Amino acid sequence: MRSDVPLATDYSSGALSKDNPEELERLRLLEAWGDADTHTVMKTIGLAPAWRCLEIGAGAGSIARWLAGQCADGSVVAVDLDTRYLAEHGRDNLAWHACDVRCLDLPDGSFDLVHSRLTFCHLADREAMVARATRWLKPGGWLVIGDPMCMPAAWSVHEPIRRFFGALETAWQAQGSDMTRWAQAIPAQLARVGLRDIGVLTKANRLGDKGAYGKLALANLRQEGGYLIGRGLLGQRDVDAVIALCGDPGFTDIRSITVYAWGRKVSSVPSDC
Ligand SMILES: C[S@@+](CC[C@H](N)C(=O)[O-])C[C@H]1O[C@@H](n2cnc3c(N)ncnc32)[C@H](O)[C@@H]1O
């Protein structure tokens, strides 16, 4: 297994690049798996029709579109590095911006809700980004972040899983993504910047599952597998082995826990943030 292609050091050219022809379908499977939980979180905090919302890392756009419907008298701004899947949204109160959120300059106190799912884990400076997103909230506004806490590859009892996800950990590290430790820290990070009424929802995701997560996991394995083979970190047999294992009726392995956390801005943020 040798390759002269270097590992990506950013999201856009990494394993989940939108240049991959399968990425739109993978994002649709992600939405089918995750949207119900995100809706539950939003209903827990209680959306109001006139809210102004910011969606960070909008992906294929299901949550931005849903928010625009829920906040029909308000508005939604959706940002993503790459907005190629977002062109057809058909809502007057929804605007898209192609940009790196780390360079986004917005007035303080602009939004009632800032939401981001499966995106902060990919930002190298995610703690600083929590503080910036908090400044963009109006007093009383909510910051909601959902990210995965992936099981360390070495903890699996299944050798093909250890091999595949060990290689993937190397790839994530090269592009500055934190898929293992960050999610556990989100509630504490929200509290650190002065947010209050912190809430948490967690969901365990299991390889071998035959439902929405299983379908997403297979799409992830194919796409990430192709990427890892192309960088010489795995061979085709390694990828085939893990995909075959996921189809084995006797196989099961917890892959991740998704942590959704939210907090409300009750006053100005501490000066050190
Ligand atoms: C795993 S996808 C999740 C998409 C969507 N949030 C969802 O859950 O359905 C991560 C998204 O974040 C975007 N993204 C990654 N880094 C970003 C950055 N620095 N600024 C803006 N968007 C970013 C990617 O382009 C991608 O669309």
The ligand as a Gaussian input file, in Angstrom:
#p B3LYP/6-31G(d) Opt

LIG

0 1
 C      -20.488000      16.600000       7.798000
 S      -21.172000      17.929000       6.885000
 C      -22.665000      18.253000       7.843000
 C      -23.698000      19.013000       7.038000
 C      -24.937000      19.468000       7.822000
 N      -24.584000      20.317000       8.944000
 C      -25.758000      18.310000       8.310000
 O      -25.586000      17.899000       9.473000
 O      -26.598000      17.792000       7.544000
 C      -20.134000      19.305000       7.376000
 C      -20.415000      20.569000       6.569000
 O      -19.645000      21.639000       7.132000
 C      -19.061000      22.375000       6.085000
 N      -17.838000      23.014000       6.620000
 C      -16.705000      22.394000       7.050000
 N      -15.808000      23.295000       7.460000
 C      -16.388000      24.523000       7.296000
 C      -15.950000      25.862000       7.505000
 N      -14.718000      26.135000       7.991000
 N      -16.800000      26.884000       7.217000
 C      -18.040000      26.626000       6.701000
 N      -18.505000      25.368000       6.466000
 C      -17.686000      24.335000       6.755000
 C      -18.782000      21.354000       5.004000
 O      -18.622000      21.935000       3.718000
 C      -20.009000      20.451000       5.107000
 O      -21.059000      20.876000       4.267000

